[in-house]
Amino acid sequence: MKDFSDYRKSYEKSELLENSIPEDPINLFNRWFHEVEDNGGIEEVNAMTVSTIGLDGYPKSRVVLLKKFTFEGFIFYTNYESEKGKALSQNPNVCLSFFWPTLERQVIVKGKAEKVSENLSDGYFESRPTGSKLGAVVSPQSQVIPSRTYLEEELKTLENQYSQKEIKRPAHWGGYIVKPISVEFWQGRPNRLHDRIRYTLQADFEWKIERLAP
């Protein structure tokens, strides 16, 4: 057994104050994202945790890669027939979480996921390396398979099949956009008095800004 009670850290790298933030959370997200990227120390700044409510009623979280963000929302790609895809088809409510320890920051997004257009999914699929394209075709994501060898043999078969042929995006693979209704920015501060600023989308599509107790 391991007791982590003595683990301590003082958060002192930055602050998050109302007089220095934009009216829109996407602008602040963009600023934070590039500050973390420029600071270095994180291999995949676009890694995020996606939490869904599964068909069994339990929440499940997994790390995926953010591929694009716009003023409309946050886009990632997956297999629509995967566990997360099936969960989103039944309950589109989703939570995204970014953790950037180098600058002592978190961003938590609550929103609704919907499939992006087929053209957008096609365009992104075409930009992927050949191995990633074949991986999307060959993997029955989240399903039980007999062995690693089975998967590798299936991949070899596909490599031969598509050696002289264009790899088309499978219909069961594509993108989701998470349209936020709430975005919380968390900045570590000394004495555990962290800064927490929450943006909440209003009926008139304006953003309400509130400070939360740490």
Secondary structure, 3 states (H helix, E strand, C coil): CCCCCCCCCCCCCCCCCHHHCCCCHHHHHHHHHHHHHHHCCCCCCCEEEEEEECCCCCEEEEEEECCEECCCCEEEEEECCCHHHHHHHHCCEEEEEEEEHHHCEEEEEEEEEEECCHHHHHHHHHHCCHHHHHHHHHCCCCCCCCCHHHHHHHHHHHHHHCCCCCCCCCCCEEEEEEEEEEEEEEECCHHHCCEEEEEEECCCCCEEEEEECC
